[in-house]
């Protein structure tokens, strides 16, 4: 149902409408800080296309300031916005190898933030939608002291919130605290994110599959069989599935969240553990899609149940409509059974 009126993110949390256990002033303030960072990044992303037109040279802009790569700009914007708020004890970013401590002059909070500041940034040069992804935990180490790597390496099930910002034809912020998924669209006229999508639910079955078919020759047999099945099967309208692949995780998953379908970034012969990062890509997206009634798996196990071993580890990702993720798992299990059957037959011959 399309909401009416001007429901901002701040009001949405404070009025407790998101029914989340974190409905406290601190959590609202934390999300407000994230929304502010998103607005700043959105402004810069939308300007990026003008670099040549405005005569911004490779390194200096018209103010003589150093023009940063957009993903570094997004990274630094998020750090600056979060440090002042005093909500976090530690952070981690796709852009930094190690955990990021809160500067001494700032207050240390009880939350942990992991983020991909600008996912898909290589697409910005061709004006394709890109996104920011964030994942929030409560600290597990004692309050009042700097956060630790242990605070960051928690299972996805322990997330207290997750979300993304999609810099597309409009800028949207989508987040969940585990119960429902809400979407806010930025009104550039007065710089506020307004509630535009209430309690998003992903269709139980889609007719879109989304993966990079250029990697076909590296795929495992079960995945090859699954994709061929989708191209032959007829959906309720008598149509085979449609292939849609933007190559920007946030954009691909957002489309499937709205329309239904499955996004896949598998493990393959070139990438034995896949490409997408567990802590700040797979886990937050899995929390959102599950809260919207979908599923997220590594092909065999629930993404959110994976015990992290390192900050930047990657995992295979099969995510989207419940029916579609369950079906691809069947194809992959069948492949495992066929391999076992063949090996047993060989050992008996
Ligand atoms: P490929 C973008 O570089 C990204 O990290 C995700 O946003 C996207 O889903 C994926 O990589 C695309 O990877 O190998 O298909 O180009």
Boltz pocket constraint, residues with backbone or C-beta under 6 A from the ligand:
constraints:
  - pocket:
      binder: B
      contacts: [[A, 119], [A, 120], [A, 121], [A, 122], [A, 212], [A, 247], [A, 248], [A, 249], [A, 250], [A, 252], [A, 275]]
      max_distance: 6.0
